[in-house]
Amino acid sequence: MKTKKITVFVAEELLDKATQATGQGITDTVRKGLRLVAASCVYSELRKLRGKIKFSIDLKELRED
């Protein structure tokens, strides 16, 4: 994976709250936040598909296994 060094100006209070919430350092906290932002885009696209995809699996039959 390629990495890129960045400089970001962030409110100190926000950074403190975020690092406390993750229990990790600044770099890991920022990475986790970026992953969450990227994932939210995917979840949004999945929500748009709700009710549009029909499954051929019978849920009652599946639960019996």
N, C-alpha and C positions, 0 to 999 in steps of 0.2 A: 504494500500500500504506500503510495506517495504521500508525503506530509508537506505541509506548508506552514511556515512560521508567520504569525500575524501579531499585530499590536492592536489591542482593543481597549478603549476607554469605557469603563463600567463604573456605575455608582458603587461606592465602597460598601454601603449597607446591603445592596442587592447581592453583591459578591459574597459578603459574609453570610447572609441568609442561605444562599445557594450552597456554599461549601459546608455549612452546618447541616443542611438537609441531606446532602449526599454522604457526609462523613469522609470526604476525600479532599485532595488538594485542588488547587485552582485549575490546572490543566485537565485533570480527569472530570472535574465538574463542568467545565466548558464543553468538553467532548460529549459528555452525557446529555447536556442541554441541546447541543447540535443534533445528536441522534434523535432526541425527542421531537425536535422541529421537523426533521426529515420524515420521521415515522408518522407524524400527524398528517402530512400530505397524503401518504399512502392510505391511512385510515379514512380520510375524507373521500378519496376515490372509491374505496370499498363501500362506504355508506351510500354513495350514489347508485351502486348496483343493487342495493337492498330491494327485494321484491321483483327484480328483473331476471333473476336466474332461477330456473326450475331444476330441481334435483330429481333424479330417477330412483333415489333411495327411499324406502319406506322407513320412517323413523321408528315405528313400533317394532318392525322386524329387526332393525339395527340394535335397538335397546335389548332385545331378547338375547343377543349374543353376550 
